[in-house]
Amino acid sequence: MKISRMNKYNKGKLRAFFDLELDMGITIKGFKLMEGINGLFASMPSQEKDGEWYDTIFCSKDVRGEINRIALESYGQEEKPMEASTQSDDIPF
């Protein structure tokens, strides 16, 4: 899996939009890189319905961690080891 496009954007908490290309030739569009209280994280594609936002892609905790790692590398920022262990062990997805 790899980032096929990343457009940096700085408005509010949003830092970038990106698309993810899977190894089997499928591209998923609409991921966002967001600024949270613990740093940057990848947000799943979502859509608005009745004023609420709902994720349209769901994945396991391990896959979400890998997407986060790839997105941060592509954005030009390495994930800190302390944040990586906190995200994978303490925060439910």
Disulfide bonds with the S-S distance in Angstrom:
none
